[in-house]
């Protein structure tokens, strides 16, 4: 299953790197892309992960999740 996470607060490649590293540390998450221009991240879930865990992970990295949707 793929999900798109709409993220506010990223302004540079350093920001996308922080988000990518944080999401990659979640067991069962494969990060396909993180884009500062599109203000989103696309992830593949290898197992079921509660959206609150994804939101908290991005929040802990210093950014705001606006939306998570299946793609």
C-alpha positions as CSV (number, residue, x, y, z in Angstrom):
1,X,0.0,0.0,0.0
2,X,1.3,3.5,-0.9
3,X,0.5,6.7,1.0
4,X,1.1,10.3,0.2
5,X,1.8,12.5,3.2
6,X,1.2,16.2,2.7
7,X,3.8,18.1,4.8
8,X,4.1,21.8,5.8
9,X,7.3,23.4,7.0
10,X,9.8,21.9,4.6
11,X,11.9,24.6,2.9
12,X,15.1,22.9,1.7
13,X,16.8,19.7,0.9
14,X,18.0,19.4,4.5
15,X,14.3,19.4,5.5
16,X,13.5,16.6,3.1
17,X,16.5,14.6,4.4
18,X,15.2,14.9,8.0
19,X,11.7,13.7,7.0
20,X,13.1,10.8,4.9
21,X,15.4,9.6,7.7
22,X,12.6,9.8,10.3
23,X,10.2,7.9,8.2
24,X,12.8,5.3,7.1
25,X,13.3,4.5,10.8
26,X,9.8,3.2,11.1
27,X,9.6,-0.6,10.7
28,X,7.7,-1.5,7.6
29,X,8.1,1.9,5.8
30,X,9.9,2.3,2.5
31,X,10.3,6.0,1.5
32,X,9.9,6.4,-2.2
33,X,10.2,10.2,-2.4
34,X,10.2,13.4,-0.3
35,X,9.7,16.6,-2.2
36,X,10.1,20.1,-0.9
37,X,8.5,21.5,-4.1
38,X,5.4,19.3,-3.9
39,X,5.4,19.5,-0.1
40,X,4.9,15.7,0.3
41,X,6.3,12.4,0.9
42,X,5.4,9.1,-0.8
43,X,5.8,6.0,1.2
44,X,5.2,2.3,0.7
45,X,3.9,0.3,3.7
46,X,5.1,-3.2,4.0
47,X,2.8,-3.8,6.9
48,X,-0.1,-2.0,8.6
49,X,1.0,1.1,10.5
50,X,-1.4,3.4,12.3
51,X,-1.5,6.9,10.8
52,X,-1.0,8.5,14.2
53,X,2.5,6.9,14.3
54,X,3.3,8.4,10.9
55,X,2.0,11.8,12.0
56,X,4.0,11.7,15.2
57,X,7.2,10.7,13.4
58,X,6.9,13.7,11.0
59,X,5.9,16.0,13.9
60,X,9.0,14.8,16.0
61,X,11.2,15.7,13.0
62,X,9.8,19.2,13.2
63,X,7.2,19.3,10.4
64,X,3.4,19.4,10.2
65,X,1.3,16.7,8.5
66,X,-1.6,18.3,6.8
67,X,-3.0,15.1,5.2
68,X,-2.3,11.4,4.7
69,X,-4.0,9.7,1.8
70,X,-3.8,6.3,0.1
71,X,-2.6,6.4,-3.5
